[in-house]
Amino acid sequence: MFQRRNRSLARAALAGAGALALTGCEHIDGGEASLALPDLGDVTTSGGISGAALLVGGLLITVLGLAFGFTVLGRIRNLPVHRSMREVSELIYETSKAYLVQQGRFLLALWGVIAAVIVLYYGVLVGFSWGRVAVVIAFSLIGMAGSYSVAWFGIRVNTYANSRTSFAALEGKPLAVHRIPLQAGMSIGMVLISLELLMMLVILLFLPRDIAGACFIGFAIGESLGAAALRIAGGIFTKIADIGSDLMKIAFKIKEDDARNPGVIADCTGDNAGDSVGPSADGFETYGVTGVALVTFLLLAVHDPAVQATLLVWIFAVRAVMLVASVLSYLANDAWVRRRYAHADRMNFEHPLTSLVWLTSALSIAATYLSAAWLIGDLPDGMWWKLATIISCGTLAGALIPELVKVFTSTNSRHVREVVKSSREGGSSLNILSGLVAGNFSGYWLGICIVALMGAAYLISGLGLDQLMLAPAVFAFGLVAFGFLGMGPVTIAVDSYGPVTDNAQSVYELSVIEELEGIDGEIEQDFGFAPRWESAKRMLEENDGAGNTFKATAKPVLIGTAVVGATTMIFSIIISLTDGLTTGIENLSLIHPPFLLGLIAGGATIYWFTGASIQAVTTGSYRAVEYIKDTIKLDGETKASTEDSRRVVEICTQYAQQGMLNIFLAVFFATLAFAFVEPYFFIGYLISIALFGLYQAIFMANAGGAWDNAKKIVEVDLHAKGTPLHDATIVGDTVGDPYKDTSSVALNPVIKFTTLFGLLAVELAVGLGEQGSHALVYWLAGGFFLVSAFFVHRSFYGMRIKASLEGGEEDPEPAPSSADDRSGASVTAG
């Protein structure tokens, strides 16, 4: 009923908008989607190769990148693994697959809303032919399918790798325990970046130049939709499951990942839904949207088609070169790691990941300069080294930011150890306060780092780039975001390392392999080695700590890219509104009240989003904890039943979808409403959500990372499981869970979706105003805001825990069946 009512409201709002918009009597300009690409075949690089031929070579590189990813997948699948562990990982895959199938259906419904707006705007108001409208819609679907497909690939790779990593630990050697998760991560990273680049090159090379702009916009909106929905829902799902599972350790004094706990399978599924599905879709979308932002900027800000074509060819050629640099760095680092740790019994699992990041950054910077000298060396005034240096500022950030993040989240960090120290005497209270300190300090230092690198790019942009384009500093900021993502495969790889190591530890416990009769002899006979149980458990826990740290390092890179890339896209809107910076510039000022009000509105939206996403986790966790407490069986059982485990997964899925629907529709209609209020109000709003979102995300991600690894120190270094200190760190970790894996990470795709969809929304509003329909625009703004406010209201009041303070039912209602467990149903306090 809940979902049907929301879909009806969405359809009604869009139908009303369409009916009112049809009163317009003239077509309006098509904006960015009407821009035509220059002829890339007319460009010849300083190396004597045509631009089109060079990009065809880039296509070949992307195909080889896909082949690399699928080859690694096959190798991981064929690694040895005991049947008990394989069965657990396949159960995790099956539950993850069921979740993703359900999310796919949900995505199609949301895409239908976006498609309706595209048809209304381009087909009715702009006057595109229906064939051209169909192309825009098709590419929006392709973009969404791309985000969805890489998410699917990610869970398949990770669920192969988790059991193989767990089994490899039994040999007592750390090398394989490190290499398997990293191989899985590189497989995902290469497939993700290669597929994204392949799709964009196809648009550049093979589609008519006059519809390529529309294809890019449709593609970017589709992948942003997919990433936003999968990130939000995945983040809610994983933290419901994680909190529901973790709190059982306090309630029943059971061990980590106890097989009798029916929440553990859901937790493992959540590791894939939130830490694999979400980041894969997010990374895919981030890489694509940043490229689309640069393409749009070049077409609007550079007036010479020859310069446009030259810079476009160079940008996409550099992307292909950096793909090669990432593979070479991985292979070189892997060779060094194998030689150094071939016979080691212990290793610091963070060191090889750190060396890989820095090696990739250095090699990518070198490749950037070489390719710039070769491809754009003919540009005047040494423009090649200036542009290469600007990109290198971003590439350097891709290595520096992880180092700064480790200062606040690593198990070796003083901030994390401060969390543990404060918890020893102050319990949960001081644990949480110390984590907040770490998050706030990290916001300062990471912000200063980003300012320094963007400031350097700004200074370099003043050395003659204004001869080529309008607002060269904005282009420089876009190139910094481009550089952030240059080492994309490795950034995704170290991020994906985390869910594999987390699942590997869970698979070990859930398999109850140690309790199988005759297991030592069976392993020695079938696999040729004697298992080292205690060493295996220690290594898996240590590797999980490294995974936690590097999961944390990728978050600020992606959110930083979102903000810097959004700057470029926002400026594209500004160019359109100001006729190429010739009119209305005074409105981009605090003395223009709508602009200032937009800045304030953006901050309000970020804080609502944070609360709404955490509320969904809170209510879902309440329901999961209630169910687990009622069903867990600790006496005479070795494992929770599959049925109970699947039921917890269902609870997580239901609340993830309900929370995501409220949040997404509130954001969607708020974007329409604020774009219709006043164009410069909307510009202020976009700038505000980017800046507020940047610091909110950094603070929450790193506070959560500090709490997470503080618990890991207590478990691994202090061997203090089951103590009051451990309980305190568990509480801190459960607070940090939605901070780092729900609210912070979902801000990235929300910012980009709002900015991209805002392109259509603000042009729609301005076009209607130019036709004289000012009253209609304001009525629509009010109507859209009311719909948005309804979902904002429902994101708390429709999701809250309906139980009395005494533990009874607050509003008695008929008890829902297991197939109809709605957030509005009454629940009984645990």
Secondary structure, 3 states (H helix, E strand, C coil): CHHHHHHHHHHHHHHHHHHHHCCCCCCCCCHHHHCCCCCHHHCECCCCCEHHHHHHHHHHHHHHHHHHHHHHHHHHHCCCCCHHHHHHHHHHHHHHHHHHHHHHHHHHHHHHHHHHHHHHHHHHHHCCCHHHHHHHHHHHHHHHHHHHHHHHHHHHHHHHHHHHHHHHHHHCCHHHHHHHHHHHHHHHHHHHHHHHHHHHHHHHHHCCHHHHHHHHHHHHHHHHHHHHHHHHHHHHHHHHHHHHHHHHHHHHCCCCCCCCCCHHHHHHHHHHHHHHHHHHHHHHHHHHHHHHHHHHHHHHHCCCHHHHHHHHHHHHHHHHHHHHHHHHHHHHHHHHHHHHHCCCCCCCCHHHHHHHHHHHHHHHHHHHHHHHHHHCCCCHHHHHHHHHHHHHHHHHHHHHHHHHHHHHHCCCCHHHHHHHHHHHHHHHHHHHHHHHHHHHHHHHHHHHHHHHHHHHHHHHHCCCHHHCCCCHHHHHHHHHHHHHCCCHHHHHHHHHHHHHHHHHHHHHHHCCHHHCCCHHHHHHHHHCCCCCHHHHHHHHHHHHHHHHHHHHHHHHHHHHHHHHHHHHHHHHHHHHHCCCCCCCHHHCCCCCHHHHHHHHHHHHHHHHHHHHHHHHHHHHHHHHHHHHHHHCCCCCCCCCCHHHHHHHHHHHHHHHHHHHHHHHHHHHHHHHHHHHHCHHHHHHHHHHHHHHHHHHHHHHHHHHHHHHHHHHHHHHCCCCCCCHHHHHHHHHHHHHHHHHHHHHHHHHHHHHHHHHHHHHHHHHHHHHHHCCCHHHHHHHHHHHHHHHHHHHHHHHHCCCCCECCCCCECCCCCCCCCCCCCCCCCCCCC
